[in-house]
């Protein structure tokens, strides 16, 4: 198969059947070091990608930058090329009882972004794949890092909805914070609900697994050295799970 994708540019024969979606392009060379026989793919529009092996599974990792619209494009194009399993990994703001440095796993997500609305009406649920999350839960249970699973909330407006730059903005989003606490939201990001919704609608398995790098109430941040340590652990957990997970049954 030589068919290629419109934006990410890679051909179907250059990618694996499972994919990791990350925001920061800087994570791609670091992920490459965790793969066997990594092959960096042609980069288009800053969408850096690598394909390599983890055990017997060929896995592709693509960086989408930030935000649900671009994550949706990358996921949709990879699905069209034959990818059947998607795992979004990265960073998230966390809410109590999750704490800075915890790993957080999305069982589902509140759809407060716009990209998924172009695929399904607002009442359609953003739910993670059961088998993929069961494997992630089992692998997280063997790690030494604190972790929690629950409902994410995904937004488009980072500075208007997630992170205030001044006291006036902080007061403006305080009501949103109280709503999140009342609804027991575990974490906030800009991609998860779109990944879960669109992945399911396209017939793929999808989930989202992040590390908590910002406290959603205080805006305290995890020190860079701690982020680096957890990032490597996150890579290993994600790659181990995708490598061991059996291919889904054909519909």
N, C-alpha and C positions, 0 to 999 in steps of 0.2 A: 504494500500500500504506500503510495507516494503523495497522496493528497496532503496539501498544506493548509495551515490556518491563516486567516486574513490578517490579524494583528500580531499574534505571537510569532508567526512566520515558520514555525517548525513543521516538519512533516510527520505523518503518522508513524513512520518507521523509526523516528528519532525519539519517541516517547515511550514510557512504560504504561502499564495498565492501571497504575495507581499514582496519584499526584499529591504533593504537598504544596499548599498555597501560602506564601509568606508576603508580608508587606515590604519590608526593607530589602532592596536589592543586595545590600551588603551581606545578607545572610546566605546568599546562594553559594559563594565560594566557601563559606564555613560549612554549609551542608555538604558541599562536594567532598570535603575532607572526611566526612562520615560515611561516604559511599565507596564501593569498590568500582574501579574502572570508570570514573566519572567522565562524562563528555559534556563540555560547555556548548550550548547551542547558540545559534546566531541571535544576537540581541537586537530587538526592534522596539522603538518607542520606550526605551528604558525597561522593557519587560525581559529581564535577565532570567535564564533558565539553564538547568543542568539535568542530565539523565545519568543514572548509574545503577549499581546493583547493591542490594542488601540481602545477603544470603542468596536465595534462588529467585527473588522478586526484583524485577526491573522497575525503578521508581523515578519519576520526574518531579522536580521542584521548580516552581515558577514564582517570581516576585511580581506582584501587581501594583506596588506602590502603596496607595491607601484609598480606602473608600469602596463602597459597595458596587458602583457602576463598573469600575475596572475589574474588580474581582469577579463580577458576573460575566464579563466578556471573556476573561481568561478561562473560567470554569466552562462556559458554554463551548468555546473553541476546543478545549481539551476533550470534552465529552463527545463532540462531533468527530474527533480523531480516535475515539475508542477507549478513553479512560473511564473506568467504572467505579473508582473509589477516590474520594477527595477528603483531605484533612487540612483545614486551615489552622496554622499554628502562628503564634505571635504574642503580642502584649495586649493587656486589657486593664481597664480600671476596675477595681474590685470594691464590693460593698460588704458590710458585715453580714454574716460571720466570716467571710473570706478576709484574709489579711495580706499585706504586702509580702511578696515572695511565694505565696501559695500558687500551686497550679490550679486552674479552673477548667472544668469540662462542661460544655453546653449540652444539656439534655434537650433544650428547646430555646427559642428566642422570641422576644417581643419585636415585632416588625415596625420600627419607627423610622426606617429608611425608605427611599423611594424606588430603588432599583427593582426590588422584588415585586412591587406593585405593577410593574409592566409585564409580569409573568402570571400573576394570580391576584384575585381580589383580596381585600384586607382581611377577611375572615379565614383565609387559608392558613393552616398552622405551619410554623417553622419548627420542625422537629428533626432531631438528629437520628441517624440510622441506628437501629437497635443493636445489630451485630457489631458494628464498628465501635459503638460506645461500650458494649460489654467487654470487648477486647481491650479498650483503653482503660476501663475501670480495673480490669484484672492486672494490667501492666502497672498502672499507678499504685495499686495495692502492694506491689513488690518493690516500689521505690521508697526512698527514705525521706522524700519531700512531702510536706503537708499538701493535701489537695481536697477539693470539693467539687461537686457536680450540682448543677441547677439551671436556672433560667437566665439567659443573657438578655440585654436590651441593646439594640443596634440603632445608631443615629447617624444622620448625615452631617449635623452641625457640631464640629468639635468645640469651637470656642463659644458657640451660642447655646450648646446643650450639655457639654461634657466637661470642659476645663475653662474656668474663668481666669481672665488675665488681670482683673482688678476687682475691688470690692463691689462696685456697682453691678458688674456681671455676675459676681458670686451671689448677690441678693436675688438677681433675676432668675437664677436657676435653682435656688433653694427649694422652691415648690416642687420642681422635678425630682430633686433628691428625696424629698419626703414621699413622693409617689413611689419611687423605686424601693424605698424601705418598706412601705406598706405592701407592695406587691412581691416582696421577698426576691428582688432581682439580685443575682449573684455578681454579675460583671457587666460592663459596658464596653462596646467597641463600635467599629464602623463597617463591619463586614459579615458577621456571623449569621444574622437572620437571612440575608440574601443567599449566602452559600447553602444554608440548610434548605431553604424554600426552592431555589432553582435546581439544586442537585436532585432533590426528590422529584420535582416535576419533569426533569430530563431522564429519570430512570436510573440515577446513580446513587451510590451510598455517599453520605457526606456528614461530617461533624466538624467541631471547632474546639481546639484545645490550646489554652493560653497560659501565660504566667502573669500574675498580678504585679504590675510595675507602678501603678498609681493608686493611691487611696482615694476612692470616689467621694469621701466626705471631707477629708483634710487637704487633698491634693499633694500630700507627701509622696515622694518618689523613691523607688528602690535604687540604691547606689549602683553605678555602672559595673563595679566588680561583681556584685551579687547577680546582676542581670546576666553577665557573661557566663557565670557558673551554671545558672539555671537554664540558660539557652542551650548549652551543650547537653544537659540532662533532657531537655524538651526534645531536641533532635533525636537522641537515642530512643526515647520512649516512642515518638512518632514513627520512626523508621522501623523499630522492632515490631510494632503493631501491624504496620502495613505489610511488612515482609512475611509475617506469620499468618495473616488473614487469608482464608480461602477465597477464591474468586466467587462472586455471587452466582447463583443458579440462573440459567437463562430463562427469560420470561416465556 
